[in-house]
């Protein structure tokens, strides 16, 4: 993802070399990564000084739980327990996610007109969370490339897309906290994606 929120996957992604060949090992790593991501997001929620930040981090932490459950369900299908249904991979579009974030921003906008969020340590929480989402994107993208099972490939591509959306949501929340008047530019970008 580019600095301005542009989706430039080839520039954003760094090759990882530690993706195991065994799909079960990849799923174990994925669950561990999602759990760590949830921990980071909950820490972000707790460190946030604003209701907007708290709401965004809480929403994304809950999304990580959904990912964990999805990965566990997929692992069962690899063990031969149950059938995998691609419809389980439901996601909201960038435009829908943008509309959700916009409504959250609008709900809290009046609180930010005179607030200067210059506490660098607090804002650093957003950078840590964005870095975590970027690593998740990289992990799932490479796992999808290495997957020989088409179902696994679809799951990993789906999860990579989710991480990309989460990155953008955190990035936009950070930008809004620093510059509350930036909501119009964000809205335009979300609708074009």
N, C-alpha and C positions, 0 to 999 in steps of 0.2 A: 504494500500500500504506500503510495507516495505521500510526501509531506502535506499536500493539499487534499488528501483523501482520495486521490486518483487511484483507481485500481490498476496497478502496474505489477502484476504478479511476478514477472521475470526480474524486475528490479528489487522486489520486496523479499523474495525468497532466497535463502541461503541453503545450499545442499547440506543435508545431514548425512552422516555416515553410520549411525548407530541403529538403524531400523533393522530389527531381526527378520530373518526369512520366515520363521514360523508365525503364522497368523495369530495363534493363541498368545505368543509372546508380545506381539504388537498390541493386541487387545489389553493385555495386562499393563503394558506401558501406557496405553491410552487412558485406562481407568486411573492409574497413578497420576498422570498428567492432569486429568480433569479434577481429581481430588485436590491436587496442589493448586490448580487454578481457582477452585472454589475457595480454598483457604486464603489465597491472595485477594480475591474479590471481597470476601467478608472482612479482611483486614482493611481493605480500601473503604468499605462501608463504615467501619468503626472509626477510621481516621478522618473521614470526611466531615467538614464543618457545615455542610449545606444539606438541606433536604433533597435537593436535586442529585447531588453526589451520592448520598445514601440510597436514594431510590434506584439510581442507575446501577450501582454496585450490587444491590440486593437482587434486582431483576436478573443481572448477568450471573450471579452466584446460583440462582435458582435454575437458570439455563444449564449450568454445568451439571446439576443433579439430573436433569433430563438426559443429558448426553451420557452420563454414567449408566443410567437405566437402559438406554438404547444400546450401548456397547455390551452390557451384560446380557441383554436379550439376544444380540447377535452371536455372542460367544456360545450360548445354548444351542443355536442352530448349527454351529460348527461341531458341537459335540453330538449332533444328531437328535437333539431334543427340540421338537417343534419345527415349524416352517418359518422362513424369513419372509416378511411382507415389506416390500419397498415403501408402501404407504406409511409405514411407521416413521419414515424420514420426512416429516412435514416441517416446513420452515416458512417463516414469513419473508416476503420479498424485501429488498432494500427500501422500496417506496413505503411499504407497510411499517417497517422498522423506523424509517424516518418520520412517518406520521406519529408513531408512538412517542418517539423521543421529542418531537416538536410539541406534542400535547403536554409532556412533562415539563419542557422548557417554559412553555407559556404559563403553566400553572405556578411555576416558581419565579417567573421573570421579574415580578414587582420587587422581589426580595434582593435582586442583584443590581438594581439601578445605581445604588450608592455604595455597593460593597466592592472593595478592592481585595481580591483574593491573592495577596502577594506572599502568603506563607509558602515558601518554596518547598519545605518538607512535606506539607500537605499535598501540594500539586505534584510532587515527585511520585506520590502514590499512583497517580494516573499514568505516569510513564512506566512504572513497574508493571501495572496491569496491561498496558498496551504491549510491552515487551513480551509478557506472558502469552497474550493472544497471538502475537506474531510467531512465537516459537510453536504454539499449537498449530497454526496454519502451516508452517514449514513441516512439522512432524506429519500431519495428516496428508499433505500434498505428496510427500515422499513415500509415505506408506501406500497411498493410492497408486503411485507409479510402480511400486514393487509388488503389489498384490496380483496374484494370478487368478484368484477367485473374483469373478465379476461382482458378486454381492459385496465382498469386502471392498473392492475398488469403489463401488457406489457409496458405501457407508463412509469411507475415508474422504471422498470428494465432498460429500454432504457436510461432514464435520469441519473440513477445511473452510467451506463456505460460511459455516456458522461462526468460526473463529474470526474470519474476515469481517463479518458484520459486527461482532462484538468489539473488535478493534476500532471500527469506525464509530460505534456508539460511545466508547470511552473517549476517543479523540474529540468527538463533537462536544461531549460534556465538558471536557477540559477546556476546549476553545470557548465555549459559552461562559464558563466561569471566569475566564480571563477577559473576555470581551462579549458581554451580554448582547450587544448590538449585532453580533455576527449571525444571529438566527436566520436571517433572510438568505444569506449566502449558503448556509447549511441546508436549508429547505430546498433551495434550487438544486444543489448538488445531489441530494437524496432523490429527488424526483427524476433526475437524469440517469441515475444508475439503474 
